[in-house]
Amino acid sequence: MLDKAKVQKVLDKVRPSLQADGGDCELINVRDDNVVEVRLQGACGSCPMATLTLKAGIERVLKDEIPEVKEVISV
């Protein structure tokens, strides 16, 4: 199972770029099947590019740093 603290540490690296655009992301859960659940907040919650941000941004960085991550989903 993934270490939630390790996932949070990687998310903390991504957050400044989200915050620069008026958004943020919150770690909700790390599931037993290595799927990471996040909630996009602020401008990211209503942005039409949010899915791209989630998959090409957050998910890519998490998978690069923690290869065990299977997927990142928004809840």
N, C-alpha and C positions, 0 to 999 in steps of 0.2 A: 504494500500500500504506500501511496505517496505521502511524504511528510508535508503537512499543511503549512508549517512554518517556512519550509523551503520554497513552496509555491508562492507564499505571500511575499517572500524576499524578492523573487523574480518579478512579481506584479508591481512591487514598489519601484522597480527600475523603469517600468513602462508608464506608470502613473503621471510623471511630470509632463509627458507629451500629450496625454489626454487632458490634463488640467490646463495646459496652455490653450486648448480649444474650448475651455469651459465645461469640460466633462470630467468623469472619473470612473473608476470601476472598483467594485467591492467583491472580495472573495466570499462566496456563500458556502460552498461545500467542496470537498474533494471526495468523490465517491470511491467505493471499493474497486470499481472497474477502471480506475485511473482517468475518469472524466472529471474535469474541473468545471464547477458551476460558478459563474460570476454574474453580477448585476451591473449593467452600464448605468451611469447616473448623469444627471445634469444634461448638458447639450448632447452627450453621447446617447442618452436614452431615446431621443426623438430624431436623431440624425439619420437621413437615408443611407449614409455610408457606414452605419454602425455594424452591419454584418461584415463588411470588408475590414473594418477596424478590428473586430473580434477575431476573424479567421486569419487575415494576413498580418495583423499586428500582434495582438496578445497571444493567440494560439501559436504562431510561429516562434515567438521569443521563448515561450514556455517549453515548447518541444525542443528547441535548440539547447536550452540549458538543462532541461529535465526530460531526457528521451523517453521515459516511461509514460509521459502524458499522452493519453490516447486522443483526447479531444477537449476543446473548450466550448462550453455552451452558455448562452445567456438565459437566465431564469427570471 
